[in-house]
Structures are given as C-alpha cells and as structure tokens.
Amino acid sequence: MEVIGGKWKVLILWALHEHPCRRFGELRRLLPGITEKVLASHLRELEADGVVHRVSYDEVPPRVEYSLTEDGKRLNDALQPLAAWGRERPTTRGPEEKAGQGLSGGPGDRPGADGSG
C-alpha cells in the first residue's frame, strides 16, 4: 500500500496508463493542481518502487520520459476494480457522513471529489 499511498500516486499511475511515455511537463498538465515538487518527489518514489521507468536522453535541452514498468502495468490492472467501485458509488453522501459521523475513506476523500483537484 505504501507504493500507492498519498493523494497523487494513483493519479500519476493512471495518467501514465492513459498517456504512456510522457515528459515531466506533460504529466504536470495532465494532473491539474499537482505542484512540481510533489510530482518530482512521487515520480522518484515510484521509480524506486519499480513501477515507473525513467529514461533520460543526452540532448540539449535535456529530455526525460516516464513510463510504466511491467509491475506498474500490473498494479494499474489490480487497481481497476477499485476504480470501477468508485465510479459506481453515488456522488452524494448522506447527512450523517456530511456531519462527520460517517466512516472515512468515502468518495469525498479522493482527489477532485470536492472539485478542488
């Protein structure tokens, strides 16, 4: 679970699944609201965990591309049922959850659920 912990890692993995082999700036545009610092940090962590592959080209200006490793692709496949579950959940929450009495981890806890990104 540590591999996908945090607000952005699953979204980064999904962006690389939907748009394979992307440069840093392209990934940042695909993930509105993420800062450069957070994206760089998460990409380093995902690379260290073996789910993202980084290729640096010896060019001027420097070019670096990110893609999913086979483990990263398998991880995304494993996350598919969770994504389907999230899409099937109602977007409104009951009054007890809105009052803070519901269980945590509901649909409002995922990035973008409240419109803030």
URVENVEN-V756594 format. One record per helix or strand. SS is the DSSP state (alpha for helix, beta for strand). FROM is the first residue (numbers start at 0). TO is the last residue. If there is no record, write none. Layout:
BEGIN
ss	from	to
SS	FROM	TO
SS	FROM	TO
END
This chain:
BEGIN
ss	from	to
alpha	1	3
alpha	8	17
beta	21	22
alpha	23	29
alpha	35	47
beta	51	56
beta	62	67
alpha	69	87
alpha	94	97
alpha	106	108
END
